[in-house]
Amino acid sequence: MAASSIDLNAAIERIGVRRLGVVVILLCFLMMLADGYDFGTLSLAAPSILKEWSIDPKEMGAVFSITFFGLLVGSLIYGWIGDRFGRRLTIIFGTFNFAIPILLTIWASSVDQLMALRFIGGIGMGGIVPIAYTLVSEYAPRRMRSTVTVITNAGYNLGAALGGVIASVTIPLYGWQSLYVIGAVFSFVMALVLIVWLPESILFLALKRAASPLIAPLARRLLPNETIPADAAFTAADPQEEGDRVSRAGIFRLFDGNRAYATTLLWLLFIADALGFFFLASWLPVVMQGAGVSPSTASLTASLFVFAGLVGGFLVMRFLDRIGPIAFIALPIVGGPVEVLMGVQGLAEPILLVAVAVAGICLAGIHMAVYAIAIRFYPPSIRGSGMSMATVWGRAGGIVAPYVGGWLLSAHMPLQQLMIFAALPCIATALIGIALGMLYRRHFDAPVAAAAAA
């Protein structure tokens, strides 16, 4: 008698996100919270480190830069690791990759030591982000992939915001090292929790390790109300995968057929998003002071910007699932003019704060949405590589944007003109979004919809 065959991808499409999927999303959310907290520790500890070590701010600027290079390197190599060795092992390894440097930072006593630790930690911090999005998307049906990606991304933003609250209490009492003690403890606890409870992607196993003894127990957890025969064979048929005319292997598959256009547009989207987002994320308090806002209020606008971004991400996630990538273009269309408005001299402070909140909803919302968009263009076999390579270009934009902003500010450019420059990436983002939306509807959504109908 022939073994019965179970299509795991079809099963996930049928049942939606159930208990096992919720566990995966929760664990990845908490891991991202630790990642976001640890990434934000440097900017929070920087004033105390500058004073204690009596160093020039330019030296601290080099530490910030090397962190971004670490993020870029991590994004570059972790996609390959995730597609070759699995999502679970990659995420656990990545968590230790940033937990150990965070712990060692407690005893750092020089800029060189700090740079080395931030570079190594940055590799882990940057590398596991796209793999986490990949894993949660593979326990969610297509109609919910953008939603679960945004929810997971929210953990990173929440961790970064939580760090500011913790820093305001612990640094005055225990010094800047206290931030790293808390980050190290939480990160190591999360690594152990992931070892015990984080499952491997069942779609990855079905595609890459069909004979693995792990598949059947996972399938029973995934489908607790269904009978799984002992001799069942597991597959993961994906309409995007089946629609590929595969002529190349590995990362080169990102450029097969119509996916070459999608990959190119996604890389451009990540660059444009990073240029717009990281400019404001880096220089918003300075811009606000230039607009006449008091220093104390200007320092709070950074938190307002981040929290408003959570609103933007949650607002757009369901539209991305229902309409596709084109749904997010409302954010740059609104965000660009609002940035220009922020440069108008003489605006009342309440109006400026409202403008900052709206800009946060739009620009930080875009920053959350781009990952949810990219996840939809790649089948499971190359999803880790596709997400990681797109993230690399976002990291590159994150390196460039603060320097360009600093150069424009040092040139004493008028505020109105400065904010017009800041709004240009929104125009590029909208145009790229329109092109991606049309490409998705024509070449990526249609085959999947046809398969679902069949």
Beta strands, then each sheet from edge to edge (+ up, - down):
strand 1: 5-7
strand 2: 233-235
sheet 1: 1+ 2+
end
